[in-house]
C-alpha cells in the first residue's frame, strides 16, 4: 500500500491539492483509474455473507503488496469496482491479483477450478477532479443503482460508510466508536485474510471484518471533495450515464440475477402460462426479453442470457 505521508507531495501535485479550486473550473488530475468487471461475466462472484466478508478482508492483504491508494470500492454479487490512485501498472496488477486470489478462493469453496479465468477487467483513466468525484460517487452509489435495499453509506461491502463521518455522534456506526477488536499477531491476520500477510501495523476488525478504513485513503478522498457539502452535492447530482458513457459502457445489474430469475418465472406465467424456457420458440423468447426490458431496469446482456438468447444476435431486437 502506498504510504500517504511518504508520497504526500506527489499526491498533492497529481490530485491538484497544491492548486486553488475555482467554481466552474476543472482541475487536472493524474494517476487515477476506475477499474471494474462486467456484471455479465459470472452468475455469482460473492454468494454469501461469508464470501463477502472474506472478499473485504482480501483487499488489505493484496493492497499491502502494491503502491496504490484505494479511494473507493464496491463489491457486488456479480462484479467489483475500484477507484485507485497510483501508477497504472501497480493499479492494474493490484486488481488482477485481487481477482486471481478471489478465483482461487472460490475454487476451494465451490466445484470447478479457476472459476474466474478469463473474466474481463476494464478500466477508465480519470483526468480531472470533477470526473474523479463523479466516479467515486458512482461506485459508492452502485448498490443503490442496482436496486439493493441500502443507502449508499450503509451498504456493508463498500467504502461508502467511510467519508465525512462524525465519530462523536450516536448516529455514527459502531466501528467508529471503538467497538472493535485489535488484530495483534500475523497469525491472526492470516486467519482473517486467508493469506500469508504479515502484520506491519496494528489492524482493527469488527465481526470478523477488517475495518476498510485500514486500507481506504479516507483523508485523501475528503481532500478531493474538500467539504461535506461538495460530497453530498456529487452524491445527489452524479448520474450513471456520466460514467457509463465515458470510455465504454459499464454493465451493471439494476436487479440481482437471482431476483431476475424469479421475475422471469412470473413473466413466463403471465405471457405463456409456463414456468420454464424449454419449449418456447425464438419469437416467444424475444417477446419475453422485450417484456423484461420494459418492466425491469436491467442490462440487455443479462436479459439475453436469462432468455436463452445470444446477445450479439438480438441486441437490436430488445
C-alpha positions as CSV (number, residue, x, y, z in Angstrom):
1,X,0.0,0.0,0.0
2,X,1.3,3.5,-0.8
3,X,2.5,5.4,2.2
4,X,0.4,8.7,2.1
5,X,2.9,10.6,4.2
6,X,5.9,9.5,2.2
7,X,4.3,10.4,-1.1
8,X,2.4,13.5,0.2
9,X,4.0,15.9,-2.2
10,X,3.4,13.7,-5.3
11,X,-0.2,13.0,-4.3
12,X,-0.9,16.7,-3.7
13,X,0.6,17.6,-7.2
14,X,-1.2,14.7,-9.0
15,X,-4.6,15.4,-7.4
16,X,-4.5,19.2,-7.5
17,X,-4.3,19.8,-3.8
18,X,-1.5,22.3,-4.4
19,X,-3.7,24.5,-6.7
20,X,-6.7,26.7,-5.7
21,X,-10.1,25.5,-6.8
22,X,-12.4,27.9,-8.6
23,X,-16.1,27.3,-9.1
24,X,-16.9,26.0,-12.6
25,X,-13.2,25.2,-13.4
26,X,-11.8,21.6,-13.7
27,X,-8.6,20.8,-12.0
28,X,-6.4,18.2,-14.0
29,X,-5.5,15.1,-12.0
30,X,-3.1,12.3,-12.8
31,X,-2.6,8.6,-12.0
32,X,-6.3,8.0,-11.1
33,X,-8.2,5.0,-12.5
34,X,-11.5,3.3,-12.4
35,X,-11.2,-0.5,-12.6
36,X,-14.3,-2.7,-12.9
37,X,-15.6,-6.0,-14.1
38,X,-18.7,-6.8,-16.0
39,X,-21.8,-8.0,-14.2
40,X,-22.5,-10.4,-17.0
41,X,-19.2,-12.3,-16.7
42,X,-20.3,-14.7,-13.9
43,X,-23.6,-15.7,-12.3
44,X,-22.3,-15.2,-8.8
45,X,-19.0,-13.7,-7.6
46,X,-19.9,-13.4,-3.9
47,X,-22.7,-15.8,-2.9
48,X,-22.9,-15.4,0.9
49,X,-22.1,-13.1,3.8
50,X,-19.0,-15.3,4.5
51,X,-17.8,-14.8,0.9
52,X,-18.4,-11.1,1.0
53,X,-16.6,-10.9,4.4
54,X,-13.6,-12.8,3.1
55,X,-13.7,-10.6,-0.1
56,X,-13.4,-7.5,2.0
57,X,-10.5,-8.9,4.1
58,X,-8.7,-9.9,0.9
59,X,-8.4,-6.3,-0.2
60,X,-6.0,-5.5,2.6
61,X,-3.7,-8.5,2.0
62,X,-3.5,-7.7,-1.7
63,X,-3.1,-3.9,-1.3
64,X,-0.1,-4.5,1.0
65,X,1.9,-5.7,-2.0
66,X,1.4,-2.7,-4.3
67,X,2.0,1.1,-4.3
68,X,-1.6,2.1,-4.7
69,X,-4.2,4.1,-2.8
70,X,-7.7,2.8,-2.7
71,X,-10.0,5.8,-3.0
72,X,-13.3,3.9,-3.2
73,X,-14.6,0.4,-3.9
74,X,-17.7,-1.7,-4.0
75,X,-18.1,-5.5,-4.0
76,X,-21.3,-6.6,-5.7
77,X,-22.7,-10.1,-6.0
78,X,-21.5,-10.3,-9.7
79,X,-18.9,-7.6,-10.2
80,X,-16.5,-5.2,-8.5
81,X,-15.5,-1.6,-8.7
82,X,-12.3,0.1,-7.6
83,X,-11.2,3.8,-7.8
84,X,-7.5,3.8,-7.5
85,X,-4.6,6.2,-7.3
86,X,-1.1,5.2,-8.4
87,X,1.0,4.2,-11.4
88,X,-1.1,2.3,-13.9
89,X,0.9,-0.9,-13.8
90,X,0.7,-1.1,-9.9
91,X,-3.1,-0.5,-10.0
92,X,-3.6,-2.9,-12.9
93,X,-1.6,-5.6,-11.1
94,X,-3.5,-5.0,-7.8
95,X,-6.9,-5.6,-9.5
96,X,-5.7,-8.7,-11.4
97,X,-4.1,-10.1,-8.3
98,X,-7.3,-9.5,-6.2
99,X,-9.4,-11.4,-8.8
100,X,-6.8,-14.1,-9.1
101,X,-6.9,-14.7,-5.3
102,X,-10.7,-14.5,-5.4
103,X,-10.8,-17.1,-8.1
104,X,-8.6,-19.4,-6.0
105,X,-10.8,-18.8,-3.0
106,X,-14.0,-19.6,-4.9
107,X,-12.4,-22.7,-6.4
108,X,-11.7,-24.0,-2.9
109,X,-15.2,-23.2,-1.8
110,X,-17.1,-24.5,-4.9
111,X,-16.8,-27.1,-7.5
112,X,-15.0,-26.1,-10.7
113,X,-11.4,-24.8,-10.7
114,X,-10.3,-21.3,-11.9
115,X,-13.9,-20.1,-11.7
116,X,-12.9,-16.5,-12.8
117,X,-10.5,-17.5,-15.5
118,X,-11.0,-15.2,-18.5
119,X,-13.1,-12.7,-16.6
120,X,-12.7,-9.3,-18.4
121,X,-11.2,-6.4,-16.4
122,X,-11.8,-3.0,-17.8
123,X,-10.5,0.4,-16.7
124,X,-11.0,4.1,-17.3
125,X,-8.4,6.9,-17.0
126,X,-9.6,9.8,-14.8
127,X,-8.1,13.1,-15.8
128,X,-9.9,15.8,-13.9
129,X,-11.2,16.4,-10.4
130,X,-14.9,16.7,-11.4
131,X,-14.9,13.3,-13.1
132,X,-12.9,11.8,-10.2
133,X,-15.6,13.0,-7.8
134,X,-18.3,11.7,-10.1
135,X,-16.6,8.2,-10.4
136,X,-16.2,7.9,-6.6
137,X,-19.9,8.7,-6.1
138,X,-20.8,6.3,-8.9
139,X,-19.0,3.4,-7.2
140,X,-20.5,4.4,-3.7
141,X,-24.0,4.5,-5.2
142,X,-23.7,1.3,-7.2
143,X,-25.6,-0.8,-4.7
144,X,-28.4,1.7,-4.7
145,X,-28.5,1.8,-8.5
146,X,-28.6,-2.0,-8.5
147,X,-31.9,-1.9,-6.6
148,X,-30.4,-3.2,-3.3
149,X,-32.2,-2.2,-0.1
150,X,-29.4,0.1,1.2
151,X,-28.4,3.7,1.4
152,X,-25.1,4.5,-0.2
153,X,-23.5,4.9,3.2
154,X,-24.7,1.7,4.8
155,X,-24.0,-0.9,2.2
156,X,-21.7,-3.2,4.1
157,X,-19.4,-4.3,1.2
158,X,-18.1,-1.0,0.1
159,X,-16.2,2.1,1.2
160,X,-19.5,4.2,1.3
161,X,-19.6,4.4,5.1
162,X,-16.2,6.0,5.5
163,X,-16.3,9.5,4.2
164,X,-17.2,12.7,6.2
165,X,-18.4,10.8,9.3
166,X,-18.6,12.4,12.8
167,X,-17.4,9.9,15.4
168,X,-18.7,12.0,18.3
169,X,-22.4,11.4,17.4
170,X,-24.7,8.5,18.3
171,X,-25.5,8.3,14.6
172,X,-22.0,7.1,13.8
173,X,-21.6,3.4,13.1
174,X,-20.3,1.3,16.0
175,X,-16.9,0.7,14.5
176,X,-16.2,4.4,14.6
177,X,-17.0,4.5,18.3
178,X,-14.3,1.9,19.2
179,X,-16.4,-1.3,19.2
180,X,-13.7,-3.3,17.5
181,X,-11.0,-5.8,18.3
182,X,-7.3,-5.4,17.7
183,X,-5.5,-7.9,15.5
184,X,-2.2,-8.1,17.2
185,X,-0.3,-11.0,15.6
186,X,0.5,-12.0,12.0
187,X,-1.2,-15.4,12.7
188,X,-4.5,-13.7,13.5
189,X,-4.2,-11.5,10.3
190,X,-3.5,-14.6,8.2
191,X,-6.7,-16.2,9.6
192,X,-8.7,-13.1,8.6
193,X,-7.2,-12.6,5.2
194,X,-6.7,-16.3,4.4
195,X,-3.3,-15.3,3.0
196,X,0.4,-15.1,4.1
197,X,0.0,-11.4,5.0
198,X,2.4,-10.3,7.8
199,X,1.4,-7.7,10.4
200,X,3.2,-4.5,9.9
201,X,1.0,-2.2,12.0
202,X,-1.9,-2.9,14.3
203,X,-5.1,-3.9,12.4
204,X,-8.6,-3.3,13.7
205,X,-11.6,-5.6,12.9
206,X,-15.2,-5.9,13.9
207,X,-17.4,-9.1,13.5
208,X,-14.5,-10.7,11.6
209,X,-14.2,-7.9,9.1
210,X,-11.0,-5.8,8.9
211,X,-12.2,-2.2,9.0
212,X,-12.0,-0.8,5.5
213,X,-10.5,2.5,6.9
214,X,-7.3,0.4,7.3
215,X,-6.8,0.3,3.5
216,X,-9.0,3.1,2.0
217,X,-7.4,6.5,1.8
218,X,-10.3,8.3,3.5
219,X,-8.5,11.6,4.3
220,X,-7.3,11.8,0.6
221,X,-10.9,11.4,-0.6
222,X,-12.1,14.0,1.8
223,X,-9.5,16.4,0.5
224,X,-10.6,15.7,-3.1
225,X,-14.2,16.8,-2.2
226,X,-13.0,19.5,0.2
227,X,-16.2,19.6,2.2
228,X,-19.3,17.7,3.3
229,X,-21.4,19.9,1.1
230,X,-19.4,19.1,-2.1
231,X,-19.6,15.4,-1.3
232,X,-23.3,15.4,-0.9
233,X,-23.7,17.5,-4.0
234,X,-21.9,15.0,-6.1
235,X,-23.8,12.1,-4.5
236,X,-27.1,13.7,-5.4
237,X,-26.2,15.0,-8.9
238,X,-23.9,12.4,-10.4
239,X,-25.7,10.1,-12.8
240,X,-24.8,6.6,-14.0
241,X,-24.6,7.9,-17.6
242,X,-21.9,10.3,-16.6
243,X,-19.6,7.3,-16.0
244,X,-21.1,4.7,-18.4
245,X,-20.9,6.9,-21.5
246,X,-17.2,7.6,-20.9
247,X,-14.6,5.1,-22.1
248,X,-17.3,2.4,-22.9
249,X,-20.4,1.3,-21.2
250,X,-20.2,-0.4,-17.8
251,X,-22.5,-3.3,-17.4
252,X,-24.3,-3.2,-14.1
253,X,-27.2,-5.1,-12.8
254,X,-30.0,-2.9,-11.5
255,X,-31.6,-6.1,-10.1
256,X,-29.6,-9.0,-8.8
257,X,-29.5,-12.0,-11.1
258,X,-31.2,-14.3,-8.6
259,X,-34.1,-11.9,-8.3
260,X,-34.4,-11.6,-12.1
261,X,-34.8,-15.3,-12.4
262,X,-37.9,-15.1,-10.2
263,X,-39.1,-12.2,-12.3
264,X,-38.6,-14.3,-15.4
265,X,-40.7,-17.0,-14.0
266,X,-43.5,-14.5,-13.2
267,X,-43.5,-13.2,-16.8
268,X,-43.4,-16.7,-18.2
269,X,-46.6,-17.5,-16.4
270,X,-48.2,-14.2,-17.4
271,X,-47.3,-14.4,-21.1
272,X,-47.3,-18.1,-21.9
273,X,-48.7,-20.0,-18.9
274,X,-45.4,-21.9,-18.3
275,X,-42.6,-21.7,-15.7
276,X,-39.7,-22.8,-17.9
277,X,-38.0,-21.6,-21.0
278,X,-37.9,-25.0,-22.5
279,X,-40.3,-25.3,-25.5
280,X,-40.5,-21.6,-26.2
281,X,-40.0,-20.5,-29.8
282,X,-37.4,-17.9,-30.7
283,X,-40.3,-15.4,-31.3
284,X,-41.6,-16.1,-27.8
285,X,-38.2,-15.7,-26.3
286,X,-37.7,-12.3,-27.9
287,X,-41.1,-11.3,-26.7
288,X,-40.1,-12.4,-23.2
289,X,-36.9,-10.4,-23.4
290,X,-38.7,-7.3,-24.5
291,X,-41.2,-7.6,-21.7
292,X,-38.3,-8.0,-19.2
293,X,-36.6,-5.0,-20.6
294,X,-39.8,-2.9,-20.4
295,X,-40.7,-3.9,-16.9
296,X,-37.3,-4.2,-15.2
297,X,-34.3,-1.8,-15.5
298,X,-31.7,-4.5,-16.3
299,X,-28.9,-4.8,-18.8
300,X,-29.7,-6.2,-22.3
301,X,-26.9,-8.7,-21.9
302,X,-28.3,-10.1,-18.7
303,X,-31.8,-10.3,-20.2
304,X,-30.5,-12.1,-23.3
305,X,-28.7,-14.6,-21.0
306,X,-31.9,-15.2,-19.0
307,X,-34.0,-15.7,-22.1
308,X,-31.6,-18.2,-23.6
309,X,-30.7,-15.9,-26.4
310,X,-27.3,-14.8,-27.9
311,X,-26.8,-11.2,-27.2
312,X,-25.0,-10.3,-30.4
313,X,-27.9,-11.7,-32.4
314,X,-30.7,-10.0,-30.5
315,X,-29.2,-6.8,-29.1
316,X,-31.1,-4.7,-31.8
317,X,-34.3,-6.5,-31.2
318,X,-34.7,-5.9,-27.4
